[in-house]
Amino acid sequence: MKNSCIITLKLSVTLLVLLSSTVVQKVNAQSLSLKCTVVDSVTKEPLPYTSYSLKKQKGILVTDAKGHFELVLSKTIQHDTLIFTYSAYKEVQIPVLKLKANDVILLPPKGRLLKAVIVKNKTAKEDSLAMRKEFAKDFVFTKPKVIDAFSLTSINFDILYASLSKKNKQRKKLRAILERDELDNYVDSRFNRRNILRLVKIDSVQLRTFMIRHRPSYTNLKKLTDYELFEYIKQAAVTDSLPLQHN
């Protein structure tokens, strides 16, 4: 009887150990995660705040400021597909089963790229100066003086007036467009995707709505320091009931 109890006890302990081992393995399998990075396929530079989602799941996530993201693997997503999207880049789809730890996801840019040095180093002020230099005649254009017309030996005043008037209107219209673009570029350089995502937890769909709804005018933005702009973005997020990042 005593030997029978000992054998039963040993079997119980063995079974308990096996069950514990199985549970641990299942927990580890469920909590397994992969850390990967999204980069530009040409420059190999990280793409901050890239949007990504699972084809069969709802919701959109974004990478961090260095293009990193972490995917927790589970049975529900093993046979799903990850979709990566980023403005001015082609969409990339990758089956979850093909992903490995520390993989680098390459996103190819759409169309032809400008030289990286030019894109990176130009500020809004430099862009403005470059545009003014390129279209200098249109920014400083003035009407021709009457004395210029009399320097001609033979003049058809109707044709001359119509020609100068049309040209003047075209130049004025072009100058207005250039000046408007100059102001828009300044706003884009400060109230942009990167600054908003640094401060607000928001998906790509909400981000587009947020940027349209709260886009400041050039006049108002010009008055704000960087600190005041960040406070403005935070307050706008609170107004829209959006959570803030905790840096």
Number of C-alpha atoms within 10 A of each C-alpha: 6 7 8 9 10 11 12 12 12 12 12 12 12 12 12 12 12 12 12 12 12 12 12 12 12 12 11 11 14 13 13 12 15 15 15 18 21 26 20 17 15 12 10 13 13 22 21 20 24 24 21 23 17 19 14 12 12 7 12 15 17 22 20 19 15 15 21 21 19 14 16 12 16 13 9 9 18 12 12 16 18 19 17 24 18 19 10 12 15 14 15 15 17 14 15 17 13 10 16 12 12 13 13 19 22 18 24 17 17 11 9 6 10 9 8 10 8 9 10 9 8 12 14 17 13 11 14 19 14 13 16 18 12 11 14 13 12 19 18 10 12 11 9 10 8 8 8 8 14 10 9 8 6 8 11 7 10 8 10 12 12 11 11 13 13 12 13 17 11 13 18 16 13 15 20 14 11 18 16 12 14 19 16 14 18 18 20 14 14 17 20 12 17 13 14 21 21 17 18 19 17 21 16 20 11 12 16 12 11 19 15 9 10 13 15 16 11 16 10 9 17 14 10 13 10 12 8 12 18 18 14 15 22 19 14 16 20 13 9 11 9 16 13 18 13 8 5
